[in-house]
Amino acid sequence: MHLLAILQSLTLLTLANGAPVVAKKIFGRRFARPLDAGASFFDRRPLFGASKTIRGVAVSLLATTAAAPLLGLAPEVGALAAASAMVGDLASSFVKRRLGLAPSSRALGLDQVPESLLPLLACRAALALSAADIAFVVGIFFLGEILLSRLLYRVHLRDEPY
């Protein structure tokens, strides 16, 4: 396993997925325009839901792109990690809406795996990640997100303890 690549990967994933949460606490509802503009799918449920915002995607892209050089990576790697993390998060939200789950509801695995696996696959060449590295990082992200969510809830950065 490549310790530096694993640490870089975990940092990129944390920034990409955490920046929208921090932005929500800083800005509240300001600038929080739903990414799906309130559109519904064929099942008459929202595409993603009101909690998936243009602001969240933009902040994720900006923060992760800006942080990549601080990690010794090209800004493009940060942008790719953020974009693919947001695609994973949106795919997860899309599936949750199809299952009838409310926005911000918990779906163990569905809330962690797409937003970590997709960026790792997208950045695997740039980070020289092996399949074992990717599996390890997804597992660490999965466990870390579950544990960290409770802490972030206690310090009022998250609205839900999961």
C-alpha positions in Angstrom: 0.0 0.0 0.0 1.1 3.5 -0.8 0.8 5.5 2.4 1.2 8.9 0.8 -1.4 8.1 -1.9 -3.8 6.8 0.7 -3.4 10.0 2.8 -3.8 12.2 -0.2 -6.9 10.2 -1.3 -8.5 10.4 2.1 -7.8 14.2 2.3 -9.3 14.8 -1.1 -12.4 12.7 -0.3 -12.9 14.5 3.0 -12.6 17.9 1.4 -14.8 17.1 -1.6 -17.5 15.7 0.6 -17.1 17.9 3.6 -16.9 21.3 2.0 -20.6 21.4 1.2 -21.5 20.6 4.8 -19.3 23.4 6.1 -20.7 25.8 3.4 -24.2 25.1 4.6 -23.2 26.0 8.2 -21.5 29.2 7.1 -24.1 30.4 4.6 -27.3 28.8 5.9 -29.9 29.0 3.1 -28.1 31.8 1.2 -26.9 30.8 -2.2 -28.5 27.3 -1.7 -30.2 26.8 -5.1 -31.3 23.2 -5.6 -29.2 21.6 -8.4 -32.3 19.9 -9.8 -34.2 23.3 -9.8 -37.1 21.4 -8.2 -37.6 19.1 -11.2 -39.2 15.7 -10.7 -38.5 12.4 -12.3 -41.1 10.2 -14.0 -42.1 8.8 -10.6 -43.0 12.4 -9.6 -40.3 12.4 -6.9 -37.5 15.0 -7.0 -34.4 14.2 -9.1 -32.0 14.8 -6.2 -33.8 16.8 -3.5 -33.5 20.3 -2.2 -30.4 19.5 -0.1 -28.2 19.0 -3.2 -27.3 22.5 -4.2 -25.3 24.4 -6.8 -23.5 26.0 -3.9 -22.5 22.6 -2.5 -21.1 21.4 -5.8 -19.3 24.7 -6.5 -17.7 24.8 -3.0 -16.6 21.2 -3.3 -14.9 21.9 -6.6 -13.3 25.1 -5.5 -12.0 23.8 -2.1 -10.7 20.5 -3.4 -9.1 22.0 -6.5 -7.4 24.7 -4.4 -6.2 22.1 -1.8 -4.7 19.6 -4.3 -1.4 21.6 -4.7 -1.0 21.7 -0.9 -1.0 17.9 -1.1 1.5 17.8 -3.8 -1.1 17.1 -6.5 -2.1 19.0 -9.7 -5.2 21.1 -9.3 -6.8 19.0 -12.0 -6.6 16.0 -9.7 -8.4 17.9 -7.0 -11.1 19.0 -9.5 -11.5 15.4 -10.8 -11.8 14.1 -7.3 -14.4 16.7 -6.3 -16.4 16.3 -9.5 -16.6 12.6 -9.3 -17.4 12.7 -5.5 -20.3 15.0 -6.4 -21.4 12.7 -9.2 -21.3 9.8 -6.7 -23.3 11.8 -4.1 -25.9 12.8 -6.7 -26.2 9.3 -7.9 -26.8 8.2 -4.3 -29.4 10.9 -3.8 -31.1 9.9 -7.0 -31.4 6.3 -5.9 -32.6 7.3 -2.5 -35.4 9.4 -4.0 -36.4 6.4 -6.2 -36.5 4.3 -3.0 -38.8 6.9 -1.4 -36.2 8.0 1.2 -36.4 11.6 2.4 -33.5 14.0 1.7 -30.7 13.7 4.3 -32.1 10.3 5.4 -29.6 7.5 6.1 -28.8 4.7 3.7 -25.8 2.8 5.0 -23.4 2.1 2.2 -25.3 4.1 -0.3 -24.3 7.3 1.5 -20.6 6.4 1.6 -19.5 4.1 -1.2 -20.4 6.1 -4.4 -18.9 9.3 -3.2 -15.7 7.6 -2.3 -15.3 4.9 -4.9 -16.0 7.0 -8.0 -13.3 9.6 -7.2 -10.8 6.9 -6.3 -11.4 5.2 -9.6 -11.3 8.5 -11.5 -8.0 9.5 -9.8 -6.4 6.0 -9.6 -3.7 6.7 -12.3 -2.8 10.2 -10.9 -2.5 8.8 -7.4 -1.0 5.4 -8.5 -3.6 3.5 -6.5 -3.9 -0.2 -6.7 -7.2 -2.1 -6.4 -6.2 -3.0 -2.8 -5.5 0.7 -2.1 -8.9 1.7 -3.4 -10.7 -1.0 -1.4 -8.8 0.1 1.7 -9.6 3.8 1.3 -13.3 3.1 0.6 -13.4 1.1 3.8 -11.6 3.7 5.8 -13.9 6.4 4.4 -16.9 4.3 5.1 -16.0 3.8 8.8 -14.6 7.4 9.2 -17.8 9.0 7.8 -20.0 7.0 10.2 -17.8 7.9 13.2 -17.1 11.5 12.1 -20.8 12.2 11.4 -21.6 11.7 15.1 -18.8 14.1 16.1 -19.8 16.7 13.6 -23.4 16.5 14.8 -22.3 17.1 18.4 -20.3 20.2 17.4 -23.3 21.4 15.4 -21.7 21.0 11.9 -24.2 18.4 10.8 -28.0 18.5 11.2 -28.3 14.7 11.6 -26.1 12.4 13.7 -25.4 10.2 10.6 
